[in-house]
């Protein structure tokens, strides 16, 4: 166990990789000691798991690294004692306990081996407690007498004496079987992964993606829509991404991820706009562009050729155990990130890339993890992942990726997506009172022209209205830019009617109009100054006029898409 002291110090400083290595060093000892107290390996592993979680939480209270083994042993003892004090212990009889490792062969040999194992464990359990602890620790994974002594907080000579006494009690020929039986129950890395598992290098999602470190020497194009970006990151991590194109925009070369383009089209996100009267911050929510709030998720996941499970929180039940089980199963057993709605910030999609403390803490990427309002109760991994304890209250939905299946033919996927785009654009009202698609432009413009909504308002109120307006501008600016790229991809991949190129030009015109809107207040972004400029009646009238021009371009684009589908 050399250099474990350094690992303790590093773990106290927040180095989670160092704590993971501490689990490597002490996990067999924890299980061996717990077995010596409980006489049951299944319960011993459960206790070791809980003890490591408690040790991580309390590590800052440890005064000296040298004291770690004995300090940790007391934590293991506490959980053993707690379990022993219960009225009944759910133990597994020795004669029916499963083999520690899967084997095959003659059934008679298997029965003989099980009987031998039963006899060996019974012999160990017959030893006095101190001797049983020394034997379990010494033989489970080849720890030295000095290391066992450090853990038990006794001199190495005492350990030697206890081992000698135990050998006298056990038949000499049984000692080899004792060693083999105990080693066969050493838990290995599986115990670490019951406590903590983090998928490394899952690509990030962020409103500032275009400002992040370059990939392939190129800046990524912005990705402001959480669900398509989450799926893009998952596919990139699973080596199933569709590649990228190098493009030149605004005098700079960019990386345009084809997967995100594809998903913006197949989910309908690129064609959406929603406006609820009353200056609501949730207008950009993908769930509102369709009468069925789950349709965009289903369409996107079907289009990439993946089985999936969508799990919504049931307000009438406590779903935390179910949510936790599905997250741990996906990450630990399948090595797949989970897309979750919420966890950090408002209820939008984020990526869960790992868990700690058996799921008490979730780890991942969120669009809002660096936002002051939502970051107060977060910690961070060294690679930038957030760490969130008490996550369930703010988690509303899980999207768990399943196995791969054959993707639908591109022609079929594109036709279906364009038909859905028409539905999104021409559905005037969704979810009761939300103006949607082409109809949303007029509701947006009318809200801006209401002088009473701006006259005499204080800066925080103006800032809120400007934020809602800016979200709508961003929805069109990015969405329609990806819409035109999606149509160009359709034209490049399949033999589609050329009129789709005209639809793409209309969407590009909308993108340009949004930049014109930004120029009215000095450019994109949020500030009190921009909010006050936006409140000026002249600027608002110019803004409303441009919004209605964008509406006309949207209408023309949709007509072109409809003509293309009629000819296709």
C-alpha positions in Angstrom: 0.0 0.0 0.0 2.9 2.3 -0.7 2.1 6.0 -1.3 -1.5 5.7 -0.1 -0.7 8.6 2.2 -0.1 10.9 -0.8 -3.4 9.6 -2.3 -5.2 10.6 1.0 -3.7 14.1 0.8 -4.7 14.5 -2.8 -8.2 13.2 -2.2 -8.6 15.7 0.6 -7.8 18.4 -1.9 -10.6 17.3 -4.2 -8.7 14.9 -6.5 -11.4 12.3 -7.3 -9.0 10.1 -9.3 -6.9 9.9 -6.1 -9.9 8.8 -4.1 -10.7 6.2 -6.7 -7.2 4.8 -6.3 -7.7 4.7 -2.5 -10.8 2.6 -3.1 -8.5 0.3 -5.2 -6.0 0.0 -2.4 -8.5 -0.5 0.5 -11.5 -2.2 -1.0 -10.4 -5.8 -0.4 -9.4 -4.9 3.1 -12.8 -3.3 3.7 -14.7 -6.4 2.5 -12.4 -8.7 4.4 -12.9 -6.9 7.6 -16.7 -6.5 7.1 -16.8 -10.3 6.4 -15.0 -11.0 9.7 -17.7 -9.1 11.5 -20.8 -10.2 9.6 -19.7 -13.6 8.3 -21.4 -12.9 5.0 -19.6 -11.7 1.8 -22.8 -10.2 0.2 -23.4 -8.0 3.2 -19.7 -7.3 3.5 -19.6 -5.8 0.0 -22.7 -3.6 0.8 -21.1 -2.4 3.9 -17.8 -1.6 2.1 -19.7 0.4 -0.5 -21.5 2.5 2.2 -18.2 2.9 4.1 -16.4 4.4 1.1 -19.2 6.8 0.5 -19.1 8.0 4.1 -15.3 8.2 3.9 -15.4 10.4 0.9 -17.9 12.7 2.6 -15.9 12.9 5.8 -12.4 12.9 4.4 -11.8 16.6 5.2 -12.2 15.8 8.9 -9.2 13.4 8.9 -6.4 15.3 10.5 -3.4 13.3 9.3 -3.1 11.0 6.3 -1.2 8.5 8.4 -4.4 7.8 10.4 -6.5 6.9 7.3 -6.4 3.0 7.6 -7.6 2.9 11.3 -10.0 5.8 10.7 -11.5 4.0 7.7 -11.7 0.7 9.6 -13.8 2.5 12.3 -16.2 3.6 9.5 -16.5 0.0 8.3 -17.1 -1.1 11.8 -19.9 1.5 12.3 -21.8 0.2 9.3 -21.2 -3.5 10.3 -22.5 -2.6 13.8 -25.5 -0.8 12.4 -26.4 -3.8 10.2 -25.9 -6.2 13.1 -28.3 -4.3 15.3 -31.2 -4.8 13.0 -33.7 -7.3 14.0 -33.0 -9.6 11.1 -30.0 -9.9 8.7 -30.8 -10.9 5.1 -28.0 -13.3 4.8 -27.3 -16.0 2.2 -26.7 -19.5 3.6 -23.3 -20.9 2.8 -24.7 -24.0 1.1 -26.8 -21.9 -1.4 -24.4 -18.9 -1.9 -23.4 -18.6 -5.6 -20.0 -19.3 -6.8 -17.8 -16.1 -6.7 -16.8 -16.6 -10.3 -18.8 -18.3 -13.2 -17.4 -21.7 -14.0 -18.4 -24.7 -16.1 -17.6 -28.4 -15.9 -18.8 -31.6 -14.3 -21.9 -31.0 -12.1 -20.4 -33.4 -9.5 -17.2 -31.4 -9.4 -19.2 -28.2 -9.0 -21.1 -29.7 -6.0 -17.9 -31.0 -4.5 -16.3 -27.5 -4.9 -19.3 -25.8 -3.3 -19.2 -28.2 -0.3 -15.5 -27.6 0.1 -16.1 -23.8 -0.1 -18.8 -24.2 2.5 -16.5 -26.1 4.8 -13.7 -23.5 4.5 -16.0 -20.6 5.2 -17.5 -22.4 8.2 -14.0 -23.0 9.5 -13.1 -19.3 9.1 -16.3 -18.3 10.8 -15.6 -20.6 13.7 -12.5 -18.6 14.7 -12.5 -16.0 17.5 -13.3 -12.5 16.1 -9.8 -11.1 16.3 -8.3 -14.1 14.6 -11.0 -14.2 12.0 -10.3 -10.5 11.2 -6.5 -11.2 10.9 -7.0 -14.2 8.6 -9.6 -12.4 6.4 -7.4 -9.4 5.9 -4.2 -11.2 5.5 -5.4 -13.8 2.9 -8.0 -11.9 0.9 -5.5 -10.1 -1.3 -2.0 -10.6 0.0 -1.8 -7.7 2.4 1.3 -7.7 4.6 1.1 -8.0 8.4 2.2 -4.4 8.7 -0.6 -3.3 6.5 -3.2 -5.4 8.4 -1.8 -3.9 11.6 -2.2 -0.4 10.3 -5.8 -1.1 9.4 -6.6 -2.8 12.7 -4.6 -0.3 14.7 -2.5 -3.0 16.3 1.2 -3.8 16.0 2.3 -6.2 13.3 3.5 -8.6 16.0 0.0 -8.8 17.3 -1.3 -9.7 13.8 1.5 -12.3 13.5 0.4 -13.8 16.8 -3.3 -13.9 15.8 -2.4 -15.6 12.5 -0.3 -18.2 14.3 -3.1 -19.0 16.7 -5.6 -19.2 13.8 -3.4 -21.6 11.9 -3.2 -23.8 15.0 -7.0 -24.0 15.2 -7.3 -24.7 11.5 -6.0 -27.9 9.9 -2.7 -27.2 8.2 -3.9 -28.7 4.9 -6.9 -26.2 5.0 -4.7 -23.1 4.9 -4.3 -23.3 1.2 -8.0 -23.6 0.7 -8.6 -20.7 3.1 -6.2 -18.5 1.0 -7.9 -19.5 -2.3 -11.4 -19.1 -0.9 -10.8 -15.6 0.5 -9.0 -14.4 -2.6 -11.9 -15.6 -4.8 -14.2 -13.2 -2.8 -12.0 -10.1 -3.4 -14.5 -7.7 -5.0 -12.2 -6.2 -7.7 -13.1 -3.1 -9.7 -16.8 -3.9 -9.6 -17.0 -2.4 -6.1 -15.4 0.9 -7.3 -18.1 1.1 -10.0 -20.9 0.5 -7.5 -19.6 3.7 -5.7 -18.5 5.8 -8.6 -18.3 5.6 -12.4 -17.6 8.5 -14.7 -17.4 8.3 -18.5 -14.4 10.2 -19.6 -14.2 12.7 -22.5 -17.9 12.9 -23.3 -18.1 16.0 -25.6 -19.4 19.1 -24.0 -22.7 21.0 -24.6 -22.9 24.7 -24.0 -24.3 28.0 -25.1 -20.6 29.0 -25.5 -19.6 26.0 -27.6 -18.4 28.3 -30.4 -16.1 30.0 -27.8 -14.7 26.7 -26.4 -11.4 25.1 -27.3 -11.1 24.4 -31.0 -11.7 20.9 -32.3 -9.8 19.8 -35.5 -8.3 23.3 -35.5 -11.8 24.7 -36.1 -14.3 26.6 -33.9 -17.5 24.7 -33.6 -20.6 26.3 -34.9 -23.0 27.5 -32.1 -25.5 24.9 -30.7 -28.1 26.6 -28.6 -30.7 23.9 -28.6 -30.1 21.4 -25.8 -31.7 18.2 -27.0 -30.1 18.0 -30.4 -26.8 19.0 -28.9 -27.1 16.3 -26.2 -27.8 13.6 -28.8 -24.9 14.9 -31.0 -22.5 14.7 -28.0 -23.7 11.1 -27.2 -23.2 9.9 -30.7 -19.8 11.6 -30.9 -18.8 9.8 -27.7 -20.2 6.4 -29.0 -18.3 6.9 -32.3 -21.5 7.1 -34.3 -21.4 10.7 -35.3 -22.0 11.7 -39.0 -18.8 13.7 -39.4 -18.5 17.5 -40.0 -17.9 20.0 -42.7 -15.5 22.9 -42.8 -17.4 26.1 -43.7 -16.5 29.8 -43.9 -18.9 32.3 -42.2 -18.4 35.8 -40.9 -14.8 35.8 -42.2 -13.8 32.7 -40.2 -13.6 29.0 -40.8 -15.9 26.9 -38.7 -16.7 23.2 -37.9 -20.3 22.4 -38.8 -21.3 19.1 -37.2 -23.4 17.1 -39.6 -25.1 15.2 -36.7 -26.4 18.4 -35.2 -27.7 19.6 -38.6 -29.4 16.3 -39.1 -31.1 16.3 -35.7 -32.2 20.0 -36.0 -34.1 18.9 -39.0 -35.4 15.5 -37.9 -36.7 16.8 -34.5 -38.3 19.8 -36.1 -36.3 22.2 -34.0 -34.9 24.1 -37.0 -38.4 25.0 -38.1 -40.0 26.0 -34.7 -41.1 29.2 -33.1 -43.4 29.5 -30.0 -44.8 32.6 -28.3 -46.9 32.5 -25.2 -48.6 35.8 -24.3 -47.1 37.4 -21.2 -43.3 37.4 -21.7 -42.5 33.8 -20.8 -38.9 32.5 -20.6 -39.9 29.0 -21.7 -40.9 29.9 -25.2 -37.8 28.2 -26.7 -38.7 24.9 -25.1 -38.7 22.2 -27.8 -41.7 20.5 -26.1 -44.1 23.3 -27.3 -43.5 23.2 -31.1 -45.7 20.1 -31.4 -49.1 19.1 -30.0 -47.3 16.0 -28.6 -44.5 17.2 -26.3 -42.6 14.0 -26.8 -42.7 14.0 -30.6 -39.4 15.8 -31.2 -37.6 13.4 -28.9 -39.1 10.3 -30.5 -38.5 11.6 -34.0 -34.9 12.5 -33.3 -34.0 9.2 -31.6 -35.7 7.2 -34.3 -33.9 9.0 -37.0 -30.5 8.1 -35.6 -31.3 4.4 -35.3 -31.4 3.9 -31.6 -33.7 2.2 -29.2 -34.6 4.5 -26.3 -36.7 4.8 -23.2 -38.3 8.0 -22.1 -39.1 8.1 -18.4 -41.2 11.0 -17.0 -41.4 11.7 -13.3 -44.8 10.7 -11.9 -45.9 13.3 -9.3 -47.9 10.7 -7.5 -45.0 8.4 -6.9 -41.5 8.6 -5.5 -39.5 7.9 -8.7 -36.0 8.6 -7.3 -35.0 4.9 -6.9 -36.2 4.2 -10.5 -34.4 7.2 -11.9 -31.2 6.3 -10.0 -31.4 2.7 -11.1 -31.7 3.6 -14.8 -28.9 6.2 -14.7 -26.5 3.8 -13.0 -27.4 0.9 -15.2 -26.9 3.0 -18.4 -23.5 4.4 -17.3 -22.1 1.5 -15.3 -23.3 -1.5 -17.3 -23.6 0.0 -20.8 -21.1 2.9 -20.8 -23.7 5.3 -22.3 -24.5 8.8 -21.1 -28.0 9.6 -20.1 -30.0 12.7 -21.3 -31.9 14.2 -18.4 -34.3 17.1 -18.4 -33.4 19.4 -15.6 -30.8 18.3 -12.9 -29.1 21.8 -13.2 -30.9 25.0 -14.1 -34.4 25.3 -15.7 -36.0 22.1 -17.1 -34.1 21.7 -20.3 -31.9 18.7 -21.4 -28.5 18.1 -20.0 -26.0 15.1 -20.1 -25.4 12.8 -17.2 -22.0 11.3 -17.7 -21.3 9.7 -14.4 -22.3 9.2 -10.8 -20.6 9.2 -7.4 -21.6 8.0 -3.9 -23.8 5.3 -5.5 -25.9 7.9 -7.3 -26.3 10.5 -4.5 -24.2 12.7 -6.8 -24.7 13.1 -10.6 -22.0 14.2 -12.8 -22.2 15.7 -16.3 -22.6 18.7 -18.6 -25.4 21.3 -18.5 -26.0 24.5 -20.4 -26.5 26.3 -17.1 -23.7 24.9 -14.9 -21.7 28.2 -15.1 -24.7 30.4 -14.6 -24.4 32.2 -11.3 -28.1 31.6 -10.4 -27.7 27.8 -10.7 -24.1 27.1 -9.9 -24.2 28.0 -6.2 -24.8 24.4 -5.0 -22.5 22.7 -7.6 -19.0 21.3 -7.4 -16.9 20.5 -10.4 -14.7 17.6 -11.6 -11.2 18.5 -12.9 -12.4 18.1 -16.5 -15.2 20.6 -16.0 -18.1 18.2 -15.4 -20.6 19.5 -12.8 -21.3 17.5 -9.6 -24.9 17.8 -8.3 -26.1 16.4 -5.0 -29.8 16.5 -4.3 -30.5 16.3 -8.0 -33.8 14.5 -8.1 -36.1 17.4 -7.2 -35.0 19.3 -10.3 -35.0 16.3 -12.6 -38.2 15.8 -14.6 -37.4 13.3 -17.4 -34.8 10.7 -18.4 -34.0 9.7 -21.9 -32.0 6.5 -21.8 -30.3 5.4 -25.0 -30.7 1.7 -25.9 -29.1 -0.6 -28.5 -28.4 0.4 -32.0 -30.8 -0.5 -34.7 -30.9 0.2 -38.4 -31.4 3.8 -39.3 -34.3 4.5 -41.6 -33.4 5.1 -45.2 -32.3 8.7 -45.8 -35.0 9.4 -48.4 -37.7 8.2 -46.0 -36.2 10.1 -43.0 -35.9 13.3 -45.0 -39.5 13.2 -46.4 -40.9 12.4 -43.0 -38.9 15.3 -41.5 -40.0 17.8 -44.1 -43.6 16.8 -43.7 -43.2 17.3 -39.9 -41.7 20.7 -40.6 -44.9 21.7 -42.4 -46.9 20.6 -39.4 -44.7 22.5 -37.0 -44.9 25.7 -39.1 -48.6 25.6 -39.8 -49.9 24.6 -36.4 -51.1 28.0 -35.1 -51.8 27.1 -31.5 -50.2 24.4 -29.2 -50.8 23.6 -25.6 -53.8 25.8 -25.2 -52.6 29.3 -25.6 -49.2 29.2 -27.3 -48.9 30.8 -30.7 -46.8 28.5 -32.8 -45.0 28.4 -36.1 -45.8 31.1 -38.7 -48.6 32.5 -36.4 -46.1 33.1 -33.6 -44.4 36.0 -35.5 -47.5 38.1 -35.3 -48.0 37.4 -31.6 -44.4 38.3 -31.0 -44.6 41.6 -33.0 -47.9 42.6 -31.3 -46.3 42.1 -27.9 -43.4 44.3 -28.8 -45.7 47.1 -30.0 -47.7 47.2 -26.7 -46.3 50.5 -25.3 -47.8 49.8 -21.9 -45.5 46.9 -21.5 -42.5 49.2 -21.7 -43.4 52.7 -20.7 -42.4 53.5 -17.1 -41.0 50.0 -16.5 -37.9 49.6 -14.3 -34.7 48.1 -15.7 -35.2 44.6 -14.3 -38.6 44.4 -16.0 -37.2 45.8 -19.3 -34.3 43.3 -19.0 -36.8 40.4 -18.6 -38.8 41.5 -21.7 -35.6 42.0 -23.7 -34.4 38.5 -22.7 -37.6 36.9 -23.9 -37.4 38.8 -27.1 -33.7 37.8 -27.6 -34.5 34.2 -27.0 -37.0 34.4 -29.9 -34.4 36.2 -32.1 -31.9 33.4 -31.3 -34.4 30.7 -32.0 -34.9 32.0 -35.6 -31.3 33.1 -36.2 -29.8 29.7 -35.3 -32.8 27.5 -36.2 -33.3 28.8 -39.7 -29.6 28.8 -40.4 -29.6 25.1 -39.5 -32.8 24.7 -41.5 -31.1 25.9 -44.7 -28.1 23.6 -44.0 -30.5 20.7 -43.4 -32.1 21.3 -46.8 -28.7 21.5 -48.5 -27.9 18.2 -46.9 -31.2 16.7 -48.3 -30.3 17.9 -51.7 -26.8 16.5 -51.5 -27.8 13.1 -50.1 -30.9 12.2 -52.2 -32.5 13.1 -55.4 -34.9 15.7 -54.0 -36.7 18.5 -56.0 -34.5 21.5 -56.6 -37.2 23.9 -55.2 -35.8 23.0 -51.8 -32.9 25.3 -52.6 -35.4 28.2 -52.8 -36.7 27.2 -49.4 -33.2 27.2 -48.1 -32.7 30.8 -49.5 -35.8 31.9 -47.6 -34.5 30.5 -44.4 -31.1 32.1 -44.9 -32.9 35.4 -45.5 -34.6 35.0 -42.0 -31.2 34.4 -40.5 -29.9 37.7 -42.0 -33.0 39.5 -40.8 -32.2 38.4 -37.2 -28.8 40.0 -37.5 -30.5 43.1 -38.6 -32.6 43.0 -35.5 -29.5 42.7 -33.3 -27.9 45.7 -35.0 -30.8 47.9 -33.8 -29.4 47.6 -30.2 -25.7 47.3 -31.0 -25.4 43.6 -31.6 -26.3 40.2 -30.0 -26.1 39.6 -26.3 -27.8 40.7 -23.1 -27.2 43.9 -21.1 -29.2 46.6 -19.3 -28.2 49.1 -22.0 -29.6 46.9 -24.8 -32.8 46.4 -22.7 -33.3 50.1 -22.4 -32.6 50.7 -26.1 -35.1 48.0 -26.9 -37.8 49.8 -24.9 -37.6 52.9 -27.2 -40.8 53.1 -29.2 -39.0 53.7 -32.5 -36.7 50.7 -32.1 -39.6 48.5 -31.2 -41.6 49.6 -34.3 -38.6 48.9 -36.5 -38.2 45.5 -34.7 -41.8 44.5 -35.3 -41.5 45.4 -39.0 -38.5 43.1 -39.4 -40.2 40.3 -37.5 -43.1 40.4 -39.9 -40.6 40.4 -42.8 -39.2 37.2 -41.3 -42.7 35.8 -41.1 -43.2 36.3 -44.8 -39.9 34.5 -45.6 -41.0 31.6 -43.4 -44.3 31.4 -45.2 -42.5 31.3 -48.6 -40.1 28.7 -47.4 -42.9 26.5 -46.1 -44.7 26.8 -49.5 -41.6 25.7 -51.3 -41.2 22.7 -49.0 -44.8 21.7 -49.6 -44.3 22.0 -53.4 -41.2 19.8 -53.1 -43.0 17.1 -51.2 -45.8 17.1 -53.9 -43.2 16.5 -56.6 -41.1 14.0 -54.7 
